[in-house]
Amino acid sequence: MRRQTQLAKLIEASEDKIRYDTQVKKVLANEAILAWILKTCTEEFASCSLHEIRKCIGVPEISRKAVHQNEPDAPLDSDRQIESVGTEDGSLGEQTVFYDIRFHACAPGKARPIHLIINIEAQKDSAPGYPLENRATYYCCRLISAQYGTVFHKSEYGNIRKVYSIWLCSDPARRQANSIKKMAMDETILYGSIDASNYKADLFQVMIINLGNPDEAAENPILHLMNVLLAVDLEAKEKQRVMEKEFHIAMTAELESEVSELCNLSQGVYEKGVKEGFGQGLSQGISSSVAILRRCRYQDGEIVEQIMQEYQLTQNEAEQYVLASKSI
């Protein structure tokens, strides 16, 4: 049995409201999309395969041995959402900042893994009345200062982790469309001779990505990916086709064999329950269908959709059946 991945479902659900809505955050938080963002926007992951990157996302501590090479032509799994480390930053004495997406990633390094903190922001306007670059820099500073007390204590400043703030601007000025700007700390010796050291000044990096029309060719992969994914006028099926064919992101997923067998065995019972439900014992028939779908490991939202369709229920009625099944 095959089913749509989480990303495929999100694309369909977002067909009419992908931009400027909370739905865009769910799409960008998909593991496969984050893997593409990290590969194309960070120096540490540039040489890694997408499958290697996927194993490094969302884990604050990871050893180099946990990074494995996968088949290069294997489709990238898009069935996982990333658990954020928290999007609220309420440092004492400072205004609370809410990040769209914030998570940890751990890139393989020469001597030891490199721990990064990544922030991704979905921004409608690249000129909101203030320099967007200043706001992005401020976010980086907050991401660094928030590490005090957890990543480093007292004078352990050598433990500070590098942070990235990546901004996706969906409606930039025409002259800025399909462009990418990078801002980073720099080190310059103004006078005298200083011995070279291993210190790197790039504690933070800002990327501002100005999107364009999906119909216009964009050779840069992250621009092309985001132009298609966040397009308003592009149908969900076309977005899914591009994700699968051009970016090798799976839009369907094989269920585990034992789950598939269970669902195959239960399918006849489920269909019988649907038919009998319209006769006598409608409520009992619906409840039986909910129980079968739950045994097949369907999520609550998927069960609601199924019984709404089969029994012509309102969303509220369907949710009541799902809720009642949990108390049994």
HUGIDA-V527586 format. One line per field, one symbol per residue. ss: DSSP state (h for helix, s for strand, l for the rest). psi: psi as a letter, one per 20 degrees, with the letter a starting at -180 (. if undefined). burial: b if it has 16 or more other C-alpha atoms within 10 Angstrom, else e. A space follows every 10 residues. Layout:
ss=???
psi=???
burial=???
This chain:
ss=lssslhhhhh hhhlllllll lhhhhhhhls hhhhhhhhhh hllllllllh hhhhhhslll lllhhhllll lllllsllll sllllllssl llllllssll ssssssslll lllsssssss ssslllllll lhhhhhhhhh hhhhhllsll lsllllhhhl lssssssssl lllhhhllss ssssllllll llllllllll lllsssssss llllllllll hhhhhhhhhl lllllhhhhh hhhhhlllsl lsssllhhhh hhhhhhhhhh hhhhhhhlll lhhhhhhhhh hhhhhllllh hhhhhhhhhh hlllhhhhhh hhhhhhll
psi=pqrqrhgggh gghjhikhqk qhhhhgghjp ghghggghhi iqhhjhiqrh hgghiipjoh pqrhiioqpr phjpqppkjp qpoqjpipom qpjqqppoqg pprqqoqprg hrqopqpppp popgpimjir ohhgghgggg hhhghiipif hqqdkliiip qqqpoppooh mrqgiiqlqp ppprqqppoh qrppqqripp imhqpppooo rapiippohp ghggghhghj pgjpqghggh ggggghjlop iqppqqghgg gghghigggg hghgghhidq lgghgghggg hghhhjkqrg hhgggghggh jlqrhggghh ggghhhi.
burial=eeeebbbbbb beebbeebbe eebbbbbbbb bbbbbbbbbb bbebbbebbb bbbbbbbbee ebebeebeee eeeebbbbbe bbbeeeeebe eeeeeeeebb bbbbbbbbee eeebbbbbbb bbbbbbeeee ebbeebbebb ebbbeebbee ebeeeeeeeb bbbbbbbbbb bbeeeebbeb eeeeeeeeee eeeeeeeeee eebbbbbbbb bbbbeeebee ebbbbbbbbb bbebebeebb bbbbeebbbb bbeeeeeeeb eebeebbeeb eebbeebeee ebeebbbbbb bbbbebbeee eebbebbbee beeeeeebbe bbeeeeee
